[in-house]
């Protein structure tokens, strides 16, 4: 599938995750970056679909440091980073 389709699926999952929502986290599409994740006013990082995996670039980094092969894995990573 295309990057746009994969990122849209992750965006929906992030937006409907009860734990992230309860903590004040939000995700938004941000072309060409992918998906930006925030907690309140604080930028936590960005997800993008790259070479068959979801790649996460944390705030303050210029490159992805974490990968997730599935949406569930990407949600777990996002919770770990955004909720700490």
C-alpha positions in Angstrom: 0.0 0.0 0.0 1.0 3.6 -0.5 2.6 5.7 2.3 -0.5 7.9 2.3 -2.8 5.0 3.0 -0.6 3.5 5.7 -0.2 6.9 7.4 -3.9 7.5 7.3 -4.5 4.1 9.0 -2.1 5.0 11.7 -3.5 8.5 12.1 -7.0 7.0 12.7 -5.6 4.6 15.3 -3.7 7.3 17.1 -6.7 9.6 17.1 -9.0 6.9 18.6 -6.6 5.5 21.2 -8.3 6.0 24.6 -5.0 6.2 26.6 -3.5 8.8 24.3 -6.7 10.9 24.2 -7.1 10.8 28.0 -3.5 12.1 28.4 -4.2 15.0 26.0 -2.3 13.6 23.1 -3.2 14.5 19.5 -2.0 13.4 16.1 -2.3 15.3 12.9 -1.3 14.8 9.3 1.6 17.1 8.3 2.8 16.7 4.7 5.5 15.9 3.8 6.6 14.8 7.4 3.9 12.3 7.9 2.0 12.3 11.3 3.0 14.7 14.1 2.3 13.6 17.7 1.8 16.2 20.4 0.9 16.0 24.1 -0.7 19.3 24.9 1.5 22.0 23.5 4.6 19.7 23.4 5.8 18.1 20.2 6.7 14.5 20.9 7.8 13.4 17.4 6.6 12.3 14.0 5.6 9.0 12.3 6.1 8.3 8.6 5.8 5.2 6.4 9.2 4.4 5.0 10.4 1.2 3.3 7.7 -1.0 4.7 7.7 0.1 8.3 6.4 3.0 10.4 9.4 5.1 11.3 9.4 7.4 14.4 11.5 10.5 14.6 11.5 11.8 18.2 11.4 15.6 19.0 14.8 17.1 18.6 16.1 14.4 16.2 16.6 14.8 12.5 16.3 11.0 11.7 14.0 8.2 12.8 15.3 6.2 15.7 12.5 3.7 16.2 10.6 1.5 13.8 7.3 -0.4 14.1 6.1 -3.0 11.7 2.4 -2.8 12.7 -0.1 -0.2 13.9 -0.4 -1.9 17.3 3.4 -1.7 17.7 3.4 2.0 16.7 0.7 2.7 19.3 2.8 1.0 22.0 5.8 3.1 21.0 3.8 6.2 20.9 2.3 5.5 24.4 5.8 4.9 25.8 7.2 8.1 24.4 4.2 10.5 24.7 3.0 9.4 28.1 6.3 9.6 30.0 
